[in-house]
Amino acid sequence: MRSHRRRRGARIRPYTFTGGRTRSRHPLMVQTLVSIADERAEPPRNLMPESERIYRLCAQVRSVAEISAELKMPLGVTQVLISDLADQGLVYIHPTITGHSPSENQVLERALRGLERLFQ
């Protein structure tokens, strides 16, 4: 049993990516859209690998949920890392419709845009 654990490699705890932080400084919902702030810029060399992966994914506008799923990273960790990138001016957090009861058309339009991005 012990040798099985060694073969799989050490698992890194998600909170190590965020320095133990569990909340983002920016209000990020699962449907919040994120993109890179400057399409011509390369990511800074000092980014953590996880943050660089998020940055590169944001070359196309993506939702926080899409980024989290693509990286197989917990949503809370993804939100903190996106918030850090926004604080550095590297990503742009698009305004999110936050009404308590969005119209059915708004929900359907957002779902359609998400599906279109998945199948492009």
Biopython code that builds the backbone (N, CA, C, O; Angstrom):
import numpy as np
from Bio.PDB.StructureBuilder import StructureBuilder

atoms = [
    (1, "MET", "N", (0.820, -1.200, 0.000)),
    (1, "MET", "CA", (0.000, 0.000, 0.000)),
    (1, "MET", "C", (0.866, 1.267, 0.000)),
    (1, "MET", "O", (0.562, 2.242, -0.688)),
    (2, "ARG", "N", (1.929, 1.232, 0.771)),
    (2, "ARG", "CA", (2.792, 2.408, 0.822)),
    (2, "ARG", "C", (3.454, 2.668, -0.525)),
    (2, "ARG", "O", (3.574, 3.818, -0.946)),
    (3, "SER", "N", (3.882, 1.615, -1.197)),
    (3, "SER", "CA", (4.535, 1.811, -2.488)),
    (3, "SER", "C", (3.566, 2.406, -3.502)),
    (3, "SER", "O", (3.975, 3.164, -4.382)),
    (4, "HIS", "N", (2.266, 2.063, -3.384)),
    (4, "HIS", "CA", (1.245, 2.644, -4.270)),
    (4, "HIS", "C", (1.191, 4.163, -4.090)),
    (4, "HIS", "O", (1.083, 4.905, -5.067)),
    (5, "ARG", "N", (1.265, 4.610, -2.868)),
    (5, "ARG", "CA", (1.234, 6.050, -2.596)),
    (5, "ARG", "C", (2.457, 6.746, -3.184)),
    (5, "ARG", "O", (2.346, 7.840, -3.736)),
    (6, "ARG", "N", (3.594, 6.130, -3.068)),
    (6, "ARG", "CA", (4.810, 6.746, -3.583)),
    (6, "ARG", "C", (4.770, 6.881, -5.099)),
    (6, "ARG", "O", (5.241, 7.876, -5.650)),
    (7, "ARG", "N", (4.208, 5.879, -5.773)),
    (7, "ARG", "CA", (4.153, 5.925, -7.229)),
    (7, "ARG", "C", (3.251, 7.045, -7.730)),
    (7, "ARG", "O", (3.516, 7.624, -8.783)),
    (8, "ARG", "N", (2.208, 7.353, -7.006)),
    (8, "ARG", "CA", (1.274, 8.385, -7.457)),
    (8, "ARG", "C", (1.861, 9.779, -7.299)),
    (8, "ARG", "O", (1.373, 10.714, -7.935)),
    (9, "GLY", "N", (2.866, 9.951, -6.495)),
    (9, "GLY", "CA", (3.477, 11.259, -6.312)),
    (9, "GLY", "C", (2.817, 12.016, -5.177)),
    (9, "GLY", "O", (1.729, 11.666, -4.720)),
    (10, "ALA", "N", (3.490, 13.046, -4.737)),
    (10, "ALA", "CA", (2.970, 13.847, -3.641)),
    (10, "ALA", "C", (1.846, 14.749, -4.142)),
    (10, "ALA", "O", (1.948, 15.363, -5.204)),
    (11, "ARG", "N", (0.796, 14.813, -3.374)),
    (11, "ARG", "CA", (-0.331, 15.667, -3.737)),
    (11, "ARG", "C", (-0.132, 17.031, -3.082)),
    (11, "ARG", "O", (0.162, 17.125, -1.890)),
    (12, "ILE", "N", (-0.295, 18.076, -3.873)),
    (12, "ILE", "CA", (-0.128, 19.426, -3.346)),
    (12, "ILE", "C", (-1.492, 19.920, -2.873)),
    (12, "ILE", "O", (-2.467, 19.867, -3.622)),
    (13, "ARG", "N", (-1.561, 20.387, -1.670)),
    (13, "ARG", "CA", (-2.813, 20.900, -1.115)),
    (13, "ARG", "C", (-3.187, 22.197, -1.825)),
    (13, "ARG", "O", (-2.329, 23.055, -2.034)),
    (14, "PRO", "N", (-4.459, 22.351, -2.197)),
    (14, "PRO", "CA", (-4.869, 23.544, -2.957)),
    (14, "PRO", "C", (-4.564, 24.872, -2.255)),
    (14, "PRO", "O", (-4.257, 25.865, -2.915)),
    (15, "TYR", "N", (-4.648, 24.892, -0.913)),
    (15, "TYR", "CA", (-4.432, 26.170, -0.225)),
    (15, "TYR", "C", (-2.995, 26.663, -0.352)),
    (15, "TYR", "O", (-2.724, 27.836, -0.096)),
    (16, "THR", "N", (-2.073, 25.789, -0.741)),
    (16, "THR", "CA", (-0.691, 26.250, -0.920)),
    (16, "THR", "C", (-0.574, 27.200, -2.108)),
    (16, "THR", "O", (0.311, 28.055, -2.130)),
    (17, "PHE", "N", (-1.458, 27.059, -3.093)),
    (17, "PHE", "CA", (-1.441, 27.954, -4.253)),
    (17, "PHE", "C", (-1.873, 29.371, -3.876)),
    (17, "PHE", "O", (-1.488, 30.339, -4.531)),
    (18, "THR", "N", (-2.668, 29.482, -2.828)),
    (18, "THR", "CA", (-3.234, 30.784, -2.458)),
    (18, "THR", "C", (-2.616, 31.355, -1.190)),
    (18, "THR", "O", (-3.069, 32.385, -0.691)),
    (19, "GLY", "N", (-1.595, 30.705, -0.669)),
    (19, "GLY", "CA", (-0.991, 31.171, 0.572)),
    (19, "GLY", "C", (-1.944, 31.057, 1.748)),
    (19, "GLY", "O", (-1.851, 31.822, 2.708)),
    (20, "GLY", "N", (-2.862, 30.101, 1.674)),
    (20, "GLY", "CA", (-3.824, 29.896, 2.752)),
    (20, "GLY", "C", (-5.077, 30.746, 2.646)),
    (20, "GLY", "O", (-6.009, 30.576, 3.432)),
    (21, "ARG", "N", (-5.113, 31.666, 1.679)),
    (21, "ARG", "CA", (-6.302, 32.513, 1.525)),
    (21, "ARG", "C", (-7.455, 31.713, 0.929)),
    (21, "ARG", "O", (-7.254, 30.864, 0.061)),
    (22, "THR", "N", (-8.659, 31.994, 1.406)),
    (22, "THR", "CA", (-9.830, 31.272, 0.918)),
    (22, "THR", "C", (-10.837, 32.175, 0.219)),
    (22, "THR", "O", (-11.812, 31.686, -0.353)),
    (23, "ARG", "N", (-10.616, 33.477, 0.256)),
    (23, "ARG", "CA", (-11.541, 34.412, -0.383)),
    (23, "ARG", "C", (-10.794, 35.338, -1.339)),
    (23, "ARG", "O", (-9.673, 35.775, -1.076)),
    (24, "SER", "N", (-11.457, 35.616, -2.454)),
    (24, "SER", "CA", (-10.861, 36.534, -3.423)),
    (24, "SER", "C", (-11.223, 37.967, -3.057)),
    (24, "SER", "O", (-12.236, 38.215, -2.403)),
    (25, "ARG", "N", (-10.399, 38.893, -3.479)),
    (25, "ARG", "CA", (-10.673, 40.316, -3.205)),
    (25, "ARG", "C", (-11.738, 40.876, -4.135)),
    (25, "ARG", "O", (-12.344, 41.905, -3.840)),
    (26, "HIS", "N", (-11.966, 40.207, -5.251)),
    (26, "HIS", "CA", (-12.971, 40.644, -6.218)),
    (26, "HIS", "C", (-14.171, 39.705, -6.138)),
    (26, "HIS", "O", (-14.009, 38.501, -5.938)),
    (27, "PRO", "N", (-15.371, 40.253, -6.294)),
    (27, "PRO", "CA", (-16.553, 39.372, -6.281)),
    (27, "PRO", "C", (-16.612, 38.557, -7.583)),
    (27, "PRO", "O", (-16.930, 39.093, -8.644)),
    (28, "LEU", "N", (-16.309, 37.287, -7.491)),
    (28, "LEU", "CA", (-16.274, 36.421, -8.667)),
    (28, "LEU", "C", (-17.300, 35.304, -8.506)),
    (28, "LEU", "O", (-17.185, 34.460, -7.618)),
    (29, "MET", "N", (-18.288, 35.313, -9.364)),
    (29, "MET", "CA", (-19.276, 34.246, -9.371)),
    (29, "MET", "C", (-18.870, 33.216, -10.422)),
    (29, "MET", "O", (-17.991, 33.476, -11.243)),
    (30, "VAL", "N", (-19.501, 32.066, -10.396)),
    (30, "VAL", "CA", (-19.117, 31.017, -11.347)),
    (30, "VAL", "C", (-19.308, 31.470, -12.783)),
    (30, "VAL", "O", (-18.564, 31.043, -13.667)),
    (31, "GLN", "N", (-20.292, 32.329, -13.034)),
    (31, "GLN", "CA", (-20.566, 32.785, -14.406)),
    (31, "GLN", "C", (-19.794, 34.042, -14.786)),
    (31, "GLN", "O", (-19.905, 34.506, -15.921)),
    (32, "THR", "N", (-19.014, 34.605, -13.865)),
    (32, "THR", "CA", (-18.233, 35.803, -14.170)),
    (32, "THR", "C", (-17.242, 35.498, -15.285)),
    (32, "THR", "O", (-16.540, 34.488, -15.252)),
    (33, "LEU", "N", (-17.196, 36.388, -16.273)),
    (33, "LEU", "CA", (-16.291, 36.211, -17.409)),
    (33, "LEU", "C", (-14.974, 36.929, -17.162)),
    (33, "LEU", "O", (-14.940, 38.011, -16.576)),
    (34, "VAL", "N", (-13.891, 36.308, -17.617)),
    (34, "VAL", "CA", (-12.545, 36.827, -17.400)),
    (34, "VAL", "C", (-11.774, 36.730, -18.721)),
    (34, "VAL", "O", (-11.923, 35.763, -19.467)),
    (35, "SER", "N", (-10.953, 37.741, -18.998)),
    (35, "SER", "CA", (-10.088, 37.707, -20.172)),
    (35, "SER", "C", (-8.778, 38.410, -19.825)),
    (35, "SER", "O", (-8.687, 39.116, -18.821)),
    (36, "ILE", "N", (-7.762, 38.206, -20.675)),
    (36, "ILE", "CA", (-6.512, 38.910, -20.411)),
    (36, "ILE", "C", (-6.705, 40.389, -20.717)),
    (36, "ILE", "O", (-7.453, 40.760, -21.622)),
    (37, "ALA", "N", (-6.020, 41.222, -19.949)),
    (37, "ALA", "CA", (-6.193, 42.667, -20.069)),
    (37, "ALA", "C", (-5.537, 43.209, -21.333)),
    (37, "ALA", "O", (-6.071, 44.122, -21.963)),
    (38, "ASP", "N", (-4.393, 42.663, -21.708)),
    (38, "ASP", "CA", (-3.662, 43.127, -22.889)),
    (38, "ASP", "C", (-3.347, 41.908, -23.755)),
    (38, "ASP", "O", (-2.486, 41.098, -23.411)),
    (39, "GLU", "N", (-4.044, 41.786, -24.865)),
    (39, "GLU", "CA", (-3.903, 40.605, -25.720)),
    (39, "GLU", "C", (-2.491, 40.431, -26.286)),
    (39, "GLU", "O", (-2.104, 39.322, -26.655)),
    (40, "ARG", "N", (-1.735, 41.500, -26.353)),
    (40, "ARG", "CA", (-0.385, 41.415, -26.922)),
    (40, "ARG", "C", (0.668, 41.042, -25.896)),
    (40, "ARG", "O", (1.789, 40.690, -26.262)),
    (41, "ALA", "N", (0.329, 41.111, -24.626)),
    (41, "ALA", "CA", (1.319, 40.887, -23.568)),
    (41, "ALA", "C", (1.565, 39.398, -23.316)),
    (41, "ALA", "O", (0.656, 38.576, -23.424)),
    (42, "GLU", "N", (2.786, 39.079, -22.985)),
    (42, "GLU", "CA", (3.155, 37.744, -22.536)),
    (42, "GLU", "C", (3.046, 37.728, -21.014)),
    (42, "GLU", "O", (3.187, 38.770, -20.373)),
    (43, "PRO", "N", (2.799, 36.571, -20.435)),
    (43, "PRO", "CA", (2.711, 36.535, -18.967)),
    (43, "PRO", "C", (4.066, 36.843, -18.337)),
    (43, "PRO", "O", (5.101, 36.453, -18.877)),
    (44, "PRO", "N", (4.068, 37.532, -17.212)),
    (44, "PRO", "CA", (5.335, 37.798, -16.528)),
    (44, "PRO", "C", (6.026, 36.482, -16.161)),
    (44, "PRO", "O", (5.369, 35.468, -15.926)),
    (45, "ARG", "N", (7.336, 36.515, -16.118)),
    (45, "ARG", "CA", (8.109, 35.302, -15.836)),
    (45, "ARG", "C", (7.968, 34.838, -14.391)),
    (45, "ARG", "O", (8.246, 33.678, -14.086)),
    (46, "ASN", "N", (7.543, 35.723, -13.506)),
    (46, "ASN", "CA", (7.499, 35.372, -12.087)),
    (46, "ASN", "C", (6.150, 34.790, -11.641)),
    (46, "ASN", "O", (5.929, 34.619, -10.442)),
    (47, "LEU", "N", (5.246, 34.485, -12.579)),
    (47, "LEU", "CA", (3.961, 33.899, -12.209)),
    (47, "LEU", "C", (4.124, 32.440, -11.792)),
    (47, "LEU", "O", (4.942, 31.709, -12.349)),
    (48, "MET", "N", (3.336, 32.033, -10.808)),
    (48, "MET", "CA", (3.281, 30.611, -10.461)),
    (48, "MET", "C", (2.728, 29.864, -11.673)),
    (48, "MET", "O", (1.979, 30.443, -12.459)),
    (49, "PRO", "N", (3.078, 28.607, -11.836)),
    (49, "PRO", "CA", (2.582, 27.838, -12.989)),
    (49, "PRO", "C", (1.052, 27.823, -13.095)),
    (49, "PRO", "O", (0.507, 27.887, -14.197)),
    (50, "GLU", "N", (0.370, 27.740, -11.971)),
    (50, "GLU", "CA", (-1.096, 27.715, -11.993)),
    (50, "GLU", "C", (-1.651, 29.049, -12.475)),
    (50, "GLU", "O", (-2.607, 29.080, -13.250)),
    (51, "SER", "N", (-1.062, 30.143, -12.023)),
    (51, "SER", "CA", (-1.500, 31.466, -12.456)),
    (51, "SER", "C", (-1.203, 31.681, -13.931)),
    (51, "SER", "O", (-1.994, 32.301, -14.643)),
    (52, "GLU", "N", (-0.073, 31.173, -14.390)),
    (52, "GLU", "CA", (0.248, 31.293, -15.811)),
    (52, "GLU", "C", (-0.749, 30.504, -16.658)),
    (52, "GLU", "O", (-1.143, 30.957, -17.733)),
    (53, "ARG", "N", (-1.157, 29.335, -16.185)),
    (53, "ARG", "CA", (-2.144, 28.543, -16.927)),
    (53, "ARG", "C", (-3.469, 29.299, -17.010)),
    (53, "ARG", "O", (-4.115, 29.307, -18.057)),
    (54, "ILE", "N", (-3.873, 29.933, -15.910)),
    (54, "ILE", "CA", (-5.105, 30.732, -15.922)),
    (54, "ILE", "C", (-4.960, 31.874, -16.919)),
    (54, "ILE", "O", (-5.859, 32.124, -17.722)),
    (55, "TYR", "N", (-3.827, 32.564, -16.863)),
    (55, "TYR", "CA", (-3.583, 33.684, -17.769)),
    (55, "TYR", "C", (-3.713, 33.242, -19.223)),
    (55, "TYR", "O", (-4.373, 33.907, -20.022)),
    (56, "ARG", "N", (-3.094, 32.137, -19.558)),
    (56, "ARG", "CA", (-3.135, 31.649, -20.946)),
    (56, "ARG", "C", (-4.545, 31.220, -21.353)),
    (56, "ARG", "O", (-4.945, 31.428, -22.498)),
    (57, "LEU", "N", (-5.297, 30.626, -20.431)),
    (57, "LEU", "CA", (-6.683, 30.258, -20.737)),
    (57, "LEU", "C", (-7.527, 31.491, -21.028)),
    (57, "LEU", "O", (-8.462, 31.438, -21.828)),
    (58, "CYS", "N", (-7.195, 32.600, -20.377)),
    (58, "CYS", "CA", (-7.976, 33.827, -20.528)),
    (58, "CYS", "C", (-7.677, 34.566, -21.833)),
    (58, "CYS", "O", (-8.192, 35.662, -22.052)),
    (59, "ALA", "N", (-6.861, 33.985, -22.690)),
    (59, "ALA", "CA", (-6.652, 34.570, -24.024)),
    (59, "ALA", "C", (-7.989, 34.603, -24.762)),
    (59, "ALA", "O", (-8.212, 35.450, -25.627)),
    (60, "GLN", "N", (-8.875, 33.671, -24.409)),
    (60, "GLN", "CA", (-10.265, 33.700, -24.873)),
    (60, "GLN", "C", (-11.109, 33.990, -23.639)),
    (60, "GLN", "O", (-10.795, 33.524, -22.543)),
    (61, "VAL", "N", (-12.161, 34.748, -23.813)),
    (61, "VAL", "CA", (-13.035, 35.066, -22.683)),
    (61, "VAL", "C", (-13.618, 33.762, -22.151)),
    (61, "VAL", "O", (-14.182, 32.965, -22.901)),
    (62, "ARG", "N", (-13.472, 33.560, -20.849)),
    (62, "ARG", "CA", (-13.969, 32.341, -20.207)),
    (62, "ARG", "C", (-14.616, 32.682, -18.875)),
    (62, "ARG", "O", (-14.320, 33.709, -18.265)),
    (63, "SER", "N", (-15.498, 31.805, -18.440)),
    (63, "SER", "CA", (-16.117, 31.983, -17.126)),
    (63, "SER", "C", (-15.193, 31.399, -16.061)),
    (63, "SER", "O", (-14.327, 30.573, -16.348)),
    (64, "VAL", "N", (-15.398, 31.845, -14.836)),
    (64, "VAL", "CA", (-14.624, 31.326, -13.710)),
    (64, "VAL", "C", (-14.824, 29.808, -13.611)),
    (64, "VAL", "O", (-13.873, 29.072, -13.347)),
    (65, "ALA", "N", (-16.049, 29.346, -13.821)),
    (65, "ALA", "CA", (-16.337, 27.906, -13.754)),
    (65, "ALA", "C", (-15.573, 27.142, -14.830)),
    (65, "ALA", "O", (-15.046, 26.064, -14.557)),
    (66, "GLU", "N", (-15.504, 27.679, -16.046)),
    (66, "GLU", "CA", (-14.769, 27.015, -17.129)),
    (66, "GLU", "C", (-13.288, 26.890, -16.785)),
    (66, "GLU", "O", (-12.676, 25.846, -17.011)),
    (67, "ILE", "N", (-12.723, 27.954, -16.242)),
    (67, "ILE", "CA", (-11.304, 27.955, -15.884)),
    (67, "ILE", "C", (-11.043, 26.913, -14.803)),
    (67, "ILE", "O", (-10.098, 26.130, -14.896)),
    (68, "SER", "N", (-11.884, 26.912, -13.786)),
    (68, "SER", "CA", (-11.749, 25.961, -12.689)),
    (68, "SER", "C", (-11.840, 24.527, -13.187)),
    (68, "SER", "O", (-11.046, 23.676, -12.784)),
    (69, "ALA", "N", (-12.804, 24.253, -14.064)),
    (69, "ALA", "CA", (-12.979, 22.903, -14.595)),
    (69, "ALA", "C", (-11.811, 22.503, -15.487)),
    (69, "ALA", "O", (-11.324, 21.376, -15.405)),
    (70, "GLU", "N", (-11.365, 23.410, -16.328)),
    (70, "GLU", "CA", (-10.256, 23.117, -17.240)),
    (70, "GLU", "C", (-8.987, 22.753, -16.470)),
    (70, "GLU", "O", (-8.244, 21.858, -16.873)),
    (71, "LEU", "N", (-8.746, 23.449, -15.368)),
    (71, "LEU", "CA", (-7.541, 23.214, -14.575)),
    (71, "LEU", "C", (-7.719, 22.118, -13.532)),
    (71, "LEU", "O", (-6.761, 21.719, -12.868)),
    (72, "LYS", "N", (-8.962, 21.631, -13.391)),
    (72, "LYS", "CA", (-9.273, 20.631, -12.355)),
    (72, "LYS", "C", (-8.828, 21.146, -10.982)),
    (72, "LYS", "O", (-8.203, 20.435, -10.196)),
    (73, "MET", "N", (-9.174, 22.399, -10.732)),
    (73, "MET", "CA", (-8.784, 23.092, -9.519)),
    (73, "MET", "C", (-10.057, 23.509, -8.772)),
    (73, "MET", "O", (-11.041, 23.881, -9.411)),
    (74, "PRO", "N", (-10.059, 23.455, -7.444)),
    (74, "PRO", "CA", (-11.248, 23.890, -6.708)),
    (74, "PRO", "C", (-11.640, 25.324, -7.067)),
    (74, "PRO", "O", (-10.783, 26.173, -7.311)),
    (75, "LEU", "N", (-12.943, 25.576, -7.093)),
    (75, "LEU", "CA", (-13.461, 26.885, -7.475)),
    (75, "LEU", "C", (-12.884, 28.003, -6.611)),
    (75, "LEU", "O", (-12.495, 29.047, -7.135)),
    (76, "GLY", "N", (-12.825, 27.802, -5.312)),
    (76, "GLY", "CA", (-12.308, 28.837, -4.411)),
    (76, "GLY", "C", (-10.869, 29.206, -4.702)),
    (76, "GLY", "O", (-10.507, 30.382, -4.656)),
    (77, "VAL", "N", (-10.048, 28.217, -5.001)),
    (77, "VAL", "CA", (-8.642, 28.460, -5.344)),
    (77, "VAL", "C", (-8.559, 29.242, -6.648)),
    (77, "VAL", "O", (-7.789, 30.194, -6.767)),
    (78, "THR", "N", (-9.364, 28.827, -7.626)),
    (78, "THR", "CA", (-9.386, 29.514, -8.917)),
    (78, "THR", "C", (-9.781, 30.978, -8.738)),
    (78, "THR", "O", (-9.175, 31.861, -9.344)),
    (79, "GLN", "N", (-10.787, 31.238, -7.917)),
    (79, "GLN", "CA", (-11.245, 32.607, -7.681)),
    (79, "GLN", "C", (-10.139, 33.457, -7.062)),
    (79, "GLN", "O", (-9.946, 34.603, -7.468)),
    (80, "VAL", "N", (-9.420, 32.923, -6.099)),
    (80, "VAL", "CA", (-8.336, 33.678, -5.456)),
    (80, "VAL", "C", (-7.229, 33.989, -6.463)),
    (80, "VAL", "O", (-6.724, 35.111, -6.500)),
    (81, "LEU", "N", (-6.851, 33.005, -7.277)),
    (81, "LEU", "CA", (-5.776, 33.224, -8.250)),
    (81, "LEU", "C", (-6.191, 34.215, -9.335)),
    (81, "LEU", "O", (-5.381, 35.038, -9.762)),
    (82, "ILE", "N", (-7.448, 34.144, -9.785)),
    (82, "ILE", "CA", (-7.935, 35.119, -10.771)),
    (82, "ILE", "C", (-7.921, 36.516, -10.163)),
    (82, "ILE", "O", (-7.531, 37.481, -10.821)),
    (83, "SER", "N", (-8.343, 36.623, -8.922)),
    (83, "SER", "CA", (-8.351, 37.913, -8.236)),
    (83, "SER", "C", (-6.940, 38.488, -8.141)),
    (83, "SER", "O", (-6.735, 39.686, -8.334)),
    (84, "ASP", "N", (-5.974, 37.629, -7.844)),
    (84, "ASP", "CA", (-4.571, 38.079, -7.784)),
    (84, "ASP", "C", (-4.111, 38.600, -9.148)),
    (84, "ASP", "O", (-3.449, 39.635, -9.228)),
    (85, "LEU", "N", (-4.463, 37.885, -10.217)),
    (85, "LEU", "CA", (-4.094, 38.329, -11.562)),
    (85, "LEU", "C", (-4.754, 39.661, -11.898)),
    (85, "LEU", "O", (-4.144, 40.509, -12.549)),
    (86, "ALA", "N", (-5.991, 39.851, -11.462)),
    (86, "ALA", "CA", (-6.686, 41.125, -11.698)),
    (86, "ALA", "C", (-5.992, 42.255, -10.935)),
    (86, "ALA", "O", (-5.840, 43.358, -11.461)),
    (87, "ASP", "N", (-5.574, 41.983, -9.705)),
    (87, "ASP", "CA", (-4.859, 42.998, -8.919)),
    (87, "ASP", "C", (-3.553, 43.422, -9.594)),
    (87, "ASP", "O", (-3.114, 44.562, -9.442)),
    (88, "GLN", "N", (-2.940, 42.509, -10.334)),
    (88, "GLN", "CA", (-1.698, 42.810, -11.051)),
    (88, "GLN", "C", (-1.965, 43.453, -12.414)),
    (88, "GLN", "O", (-1.030, 43.802, -13.135)),
    (89, "GLY", "N", (-3.236, 43.607, -12.759)),
    (89, "GLY", "CA", (-3.594, 44.207, -14.040)),
    (89, "GLY", "C", (-3.414, 43.271, -15.222)),
    (89, "GLY", "O", (-3.344, 43.723, -16.365)),
    (90, "LEU", "N", (-3.339, 41.973, -14.964)),
    (90, "LEU", "CA", (-3.092, 41.008, -16.028)),
    (90, "LEU", "C", (-4.370, 40.467, -16.659)),
    (90, "LEU", "O", (-4.379, 40.109, -17.836)),
    (91, "VAL", "N", (-5.444, 40.405, -15.885)),
    (91, "VAL", "CA", (-6.720, 39.942, -16.435)),
    (91, "VAL", "C", (-7.799, 40.973, -16.156)),
    (91, "VAL", "O", (-7.708, 41.764, -15.217)),
    (92, "TYR", "N", (-8.806, 40.940, -16.986)),
    (92, "TYR", "CA", (-9.949, 41.842, -16.851)),
    (92, "TYR", "C", (-11.145, 41.007, -16.417)),
    (92, "TYR", "O", (-11.469, 39.994, -17.037)),
    (93, "ILE", "N", (-11.791, 41.440, -15.353)),
    (93, "ILE", "CA", (-12.995, 40.782, -14.862)),
    (93, "ILE", "C", (-14.182, 41.542, -15.436)),
    (93, "ILE", "O", (-14.409, 42.703, -15.097)),
    (94, "HIS", "N", (-14.928, 40.888, -16.297)),
    (94, "HIS", "CA", (-16.062, 41.520, -16.953)),
    (94, "HIS", "C", (-17.209, 41.704, -15.958)),
    (94, "HIS", "O", (-17.419, 40.855, -15.091)),
    (95, "PRO", "N", (-17.950, 42.806, -16.079)),
    (95, "PRO", "CA", (-19.107, 42.998, -15.202)),
    (95, "PRO", "C", (-20.088, 41.841, -15.376)),
    (95, "PRO", "O", (-20.305, 41.351, -16.485)),
    (96, "THR", "N", (-20.668, 41.420, -14.272)),
    (96, "THR", "CA", (-21.612, 40.302, -14.284)),
    (96, "THR", "C", (-23.002, 40.807, -13.939)),
    (96, "THR", "O", (-23.174, 41.638, -13.047)),
    (97, "ILE", "N", (-23.980, 40.297, -14.652)),
    (97, "ILE", "CA", (-25.370, 40.619, -14.327)),
    (97, "ILE", "C", (-25.670, 39.956, -12.998)),
    (97, "ILE", "O", (-25.570, 38.736, -12.873)),
    (98, "THR", "N", (-26.039, 40.758, -11.999)),
    (98, "THR", "CA", (-26.212, 40.210, -10.657)),
    (98, "THR", "C", (-27.609, 40.384, -10.105)),
    (98, "THR", "O", (-27.797, 40.316, -8.890)),
    (99, "GLY", "N", (-28.585, 40.603, -10.949)),
    (99, "GLY", "CA", (-29.955, 40.723, -10.453)),
    (99, "GLY", "C", (-30.389, 39.454, -9.754)),
    (99, "GLY", "O", (-29.910, 38.367, -10.077)),
    (100, "HIS", "N", (-31.276, 39.582, -8.813)),
    (100, "HIS", "CA", (-31.738, 38.412, -8.073)),
    (100, "HIS", "C", (-32.586, 37.490, -8.938)),
    (100, "HIS", "O", (-32.683, 36.295, -8.661)),
    (101, "SER", "N", (-33.200, 38.036, -9.978)),
    (101, "SER", "CA", (-34.024, 37.196, -10.844)),
    (101, "SER", "C", (-33.776, 37.589, -12.302)),
    (101, "SER", "O", (-34.568, 38.316, -12.902)),
    (102, "PRO", "N", (-32.656, 37.097, -12.868)),
    (102, "PRO", "CA", (-32.387, 37.443, -14.259)),
    (102, "PRO", "C", (-33.496, 36.894, -15.146)),
    (102, "PRO", "O", (-34.089, 35.852, -14.867)),
    (103, "SER", "N", (-33.753, 37.622, -16.213)),
    (103, "SER", "CA", (-34.803, 37.165, -17.113)),
    (103, "SER", "C", (-34.412, 35.842, -17.740)),
    (103, "SER", "O", (-33.231, 35.514, -17.851)),
    (104, "GLU", "N", (-35.403, 35.104, -18.140)),
    (104, "GLU", "CA", (-35.157, 33.813, -18.769)),
    (104, "GLU", "C", (-34.292, 33.974, -20.015)),
    (104, "GLU", "O", (-33.428, 33.141, -20.287)),
    (105, "ASN", "N", (-34.525, 35.042, -20.769)),
    (105, "ASN", "CA", (-33.729, 35.284, -21.974)),
    (105, "ASN", "C", (-32.256, 35.507, -21.643)),
    (105, "ASN", "O", (-31.384, 35.009, -22.355)),
    (106, "GLN", "N", (-31.966, 36.249, -20.570)),
    (106, "GLN", "CA", (-30.581, 36.503, -20.182)),
    (106, "GLN", "C", (-29.875, 35.197, -19.833)),
    (106, "GLN", "O", (-28.735, 34.975, -20.243)),
    (107, "VAL", "N", (-30.540, 34.345, -19.088)),
    (107, "VAL", "CA", (-29.948, 33.072, -18.691)),
    (107, "VAL", "C", (-29.693, 32.215, -19.929)),
    (107, "VAL", "O", (-28.628, 31.613, -20.067)),
    (108, "LEU", "N", (-30.672, 32.165, -20.822)),
    (108, "LEU", "CA", (-30.520, 31.364, -22.036)),
    (108, "LEU", "C", (-29.413, 31.907, -22.934)),
    (108, "LEU", "O", (-28.658, 31.133, -23.523)),
    (109, "GLU", "N", (-29.312, 33.225, -23.043)),
    (109, "GLU", "CA", (-28.258, 33.823, -23.862)),
    (109, "GLU", "C", (-26.880, 33.512, -23.301)),
    (109, "GLU", "O", (-25.968, 33.193, -24.064)),
    (110, "ARG", "N", (-26.705, 33.597, -21.976)),
    (110, "ARG", "CA", (-25.409, 33.276, -21.367)),
    (110, "ARG", "C", (-25.082, 31.802, -21.571)),
    (110, "ARG", "O", (-23.936, 31.456, -21.860)),
    (111, "ALA", "N", (-26.079, 30.932, -21.422)),
    (111, "ALA", "CA", (-25.850, 29.502, -21.636)),
    (111, "ALA", "C", (-25.447, 29.237, -23.085)),
    (111, "ALA", "O", (-24.543, 28.443, -23.348)),
    (112, "LEU", "N", (-26.118, 29.902, -24.018)),
    (112, "LEU", "CA", (-25.800, 29.735, -25.434)),
    (112, "LEU", "C", (-24.374, 30.188, -25.734)),
    (112, "LEU", "O", (-23.645, 29.499, -26.448)),
    (113, "ARG", "N", (-23.965, 31.350, -25.194)),
    (113, "ARG", "CA", (-22.595, 31.843, -25.408)),
    (113, "ARG", "C", (-21.567, 30.852, -24.858)),
    (113, "ARG", "O", (-20.534, 30.604, -25.480)),
    (114, "GLY", "N", (-21.863, 30.295, -23.697)),
    (114, "GLY", "CA", (-20.956, 29.311, -23.106)),
    (114, "GLY", "C", (-20.839, 28.061, -23.959)),
    (114, "GLY", "O", (-19.744, 27.531, -24.148)),
    (115, "LEU", "N", (-21.964, 27.591, -24.473)),
    (115, "LEU", "CA", (-21.944, 26.411, -25.337)),
    (115, "LEU", "C", (-21.212, 26.695, -26.642)),
    (115, "LEU", "O", (-20.465, 25.852, -27.137)),
    (116, "GLU", "N", (-21.429, 27.882, -27.196)),
    (116, "GLU", "CA", (-20.726, 28.244, -28.435)),
    (116, "GLU", "C", (-19.220, 28.247, -28.225)),
    (116, "GLU", "O", (-18.472, 27.794, -29.091)),
    (117, "ARG", "N", (-18.763, 28.761, -27.064)),
    (117, "ARG", "CA", (-17.323, 28.776, -26.784)),
    (117, "ARG", "C", (-16.781, 27.352, -26.654)),
    (117, "ARG", "O", (-15.654, 27.077, -27.064)),
    (118, "LEU", "N", (-17.576, 26.456, -26.088)),
    (118, "LEU", "CA", (-17.116, 25.079, -25.922)),
    (118, "LEU", "C", (-16.927, 24.362, -27.246)),
    (118, "LEU", "O", (-16.047, 23.510, -27.370)),
    (119, "PHE", "N", (-17.742, 24.697, -28.236)),
    (119, "PHE", "CA", (-17.729, 23.965, -29.504)),
    (119, "PHE", "C", (-17.076, 24.740, -30.644)),
    (119, "PHE", "O", (-17.274, 24.390, -31.807)),
    (120, "GLN", "N", (-16.320, 25.760, -30.348)),
    (120, "GLN", "CA", (-15.616, 26.512, -31.398)),
    (120, "GLN", "C", (-14.337, 25.830, -31.758)),
    (120, "GLN", "O", (-13.604, 26.310, -32.622)),
]
sb = StructureBuilder()
sb.init_structure("model")
sb.init_model(0)
sb.init_chain("A")
sb.init_seg("    ")
for serial, (resi, resn, name, xyz) in enumerate(atoms, 1):
    if name == "N":
        sb.init_residue(resn, " ", resi, " ")
    sb.init_atom(name, np.array(xyz, "f"), 0.0, 1.0, " ", f" {name:<3s}", serial, name[0])
structure = sb.get_structure()
